[in-house]
Amino acid sequence: MRRLDMVYLSQIYRRMALQKSENNGSDITKFVNTSMKLIYKLCVNGYWFRKLFTELLYLCVFPLKAGIIVGEMILAVNKDSLVGTNHDTATNILRRTEGLVSLVISNPGGKQDTKQEPPSSPKPTTSAAASAAGAESSRGQPATLKPVGPSSRPTTPVPEPVPDPSNCAIVPGRETTIEIATENMVLGTFFVGGKDTATSNGIILVEVYPGGAAAKDGRLQPGDQIMDVNGTSLKDVTYTSALIALRQTLPKMKMTVYRPTNIEYTVIEVDMIRKPGKGLGLSVISRKSGRGVYVSEVLTGGAAEADGKIARGDLLISVNGQDLENSTGEEAGAKLKTATGKVSLKLHRYKITTR
C-alpha cells in the first residue's frame, strides 16, 4: 500500500476510536459506512479498494469490537511475547497469525472497565487478524468474532494460621495442642486410665481442682483425653507412667488434648451384699468443678474390691434406685452408709472416644 493510504487509515482509526470512546461503541457501523467514503477517494481500482477495506477491518473494526483501544500495549500474541520487539517485527507477527488469535493486553494509565479483570493482571482478548484475512477471501464480508473466555487461574489455598498453644481454645472433635504456664506448680487434676487399669486405652480427666495450674489456665475440663505431655505419648502407658508425666513441676507444660463432641460413658451396674458392721469398701468424693460424686478409692479388703467391677474415677449415679447424679459428697456418703443388705449401685465410667 502507498504511504499516503496508511496515513488516511491511521486517521480513520483514530476517529473511530474516539467515537467508540464517546458513544461507548454503540454507533461503530454507522461511522464505518461514513469512513468508507474517505477510503473510496483513495481507490484507484477495485483491487486497491479490497485491500483498503481489508486493512480497515484489520486495523479498525475488529480491534474495536474486541475491546482494544488506542494506547493499549500488546504484550503477547498466542503466548508469543512481544516485549522488547520492534514495531516491524510485531506487525509481521500479527499479520501472519491465522485462526482465532489470543492477545495479552496491558492498559497502563487507562480507565478500568468494571466488567473486566483488574488492571493488575493482563486481560485476555481476541484479535481478528486471521478473520480479516478471511474477510478478504470472502469479498470484504466481515466475519463473526469468537471471544475467548477469561483464563482460569489456579487458586492458591490460604494456609490456616497456626494457633498459639498458650491461649488457643480446645476445639471439640479434633486434637489441640495447648501450653499451660504451670510456673513450677502441679496441674491439679484427677484422671483415670492406663493400660493396667479398667480404662486401658487412654487417659481421661475426671476432675480439675480449683487453685491448680490447670484451673487457673481455664481450658481443661472433665472428659478431656490427654494424648501426650511434653512430647511423651500417653496412649499406651501405665497409670503410674501417666501420673509421673502429669505431676511434673515445670515452668510450662505442653500437651495434646482431644475433647469429644459428645462424652460417652460405659454403664456399670453392681449388686453387693453389705455385711453387718462392715462398709462397702468405697470412698467417694464430690466434684469440685460441679455437682455429683465419683469414686476416689476402692479400699482393700472391702466388698467393692471383691466384686471387682468398680474402679477409681467411676461416677456414682444411684444407690438402690435413688438418684445421686447431682448430689454432694455428704449426701452420697450418707446413702452408702445407711444402705443395708443387698445394695444396688449404678455408675458411669468415662469412655475413650474412637476417632
QUIQUINOR-V384458 format. One record per residue. RES is the residue in one small letter. OMEGA is omega in whole degrees, -180 to 180 (none if undefined). Layout:
res->[RES RES]
omega->[OMEGA OMEGA]
//
This chain:
res->[m r r l d m v y l s q i y r r m a l q k s e n n g s d i t k f v n t s m k l i y k l c v n g y w f r k l f t e l l y l c v f p l k a g i i v g e m i l a v n k d s l v g t n h d t a t n i l r r t e g l v s l v i s n p g g k q d t k q e p p s s p k p t t s a a a s a a g a e s s r g q p a t l k p v g p s s r p t t p v p e p v p d p s n c a i v p g r e t t i e i a t e n m v l g t f f v g g k d t a t s n g i i l v e v y p g g a a a k d g r l q p g d q i m d v n g t s l k d v t y t s a l i a l r q t l p k m k m t v y r p t n i e y t v i e v d m i r k p g k g l g l s v i s r k s g r g v y v s e v l t g g a a e a d g k i a r g d l l i s v n g q d l e n s t g e e a g a k l k t a t g k v s l k l h r y k i t t r]
omega->[178 -180 179 179 -178 178 178 180 178 178 179 -177 179 178 179 179 179 180 178 179 -178 -175 179 175 -174 -174 -177 -177 179 -179 176 179 177 -178 -180 178 176 -180 -178 179 -180 -172 173 176 -178 -179 -180 178 179 180 -180 178 178 179 178 178 -175 -173 -171 -167 -175 176 179 179 -179 177 180 -180 -179 178 178 -179 175 -177 -177 176 -177 178 174 -176 175 -179 178 180 179 -175 -177 180 180 180 179 179 180 -175 -176 177 -179 179 180 -174 178 180 170 -171 173 -177 -180 176 -179 177 -179 177 -177 -179 -178 180 177 -175 -179 179 180 -177 177 176 -178 174 -179 178 180 179 177 177 177 179 179 -179 -180 175 170 180 -177 180 180 180 175 -176 178 -179 -180 -178 180 179 177 -179 179 -179 179 -178 178 -179 -179 -179 176 -175 -178 -179 -178 179 175 -175 178 176 177 -179 -180 176 180 177 -177 176 -176 179 178 174 176 180 -178 -179 171 -175 174 176 -175 -174 178 -179 179 175 -167 -172 177 179 -178 176 176 -175 172 -174 176 178 179 -178 -180 179 179 177 171 -176 180 178 179 -178 178 178 -178 -176 177 179 180 177 179 -179 177 -176 -176 -179 176 178 -179 179 178 180 179 -178 -175 180 177 175 -177 176 179 175 -180 -178 175 -174 172 178 -180 175 176 180 -180 -179 168 -178 179 176 -174 172 -179 177 178 -180 -179 178 180 179 179 179 180 171 -178 -179 -179 178 175 -177 180 -179 -177 -178 176 -178 179 -179 171 -171 180 177 -178 -179 -180 178 179 179 174 -177 -175 -179 176 178 177 -180 -180 -175 -179 174 -178 176 180 -175 178 -173 -179 -178 175 179 180 -180 -180 179 180 179 -178 -177 -176 -180 -180 179 179 -179 179 180 173 -178 174 178 179 -177 176 180 178 -179 none]
//
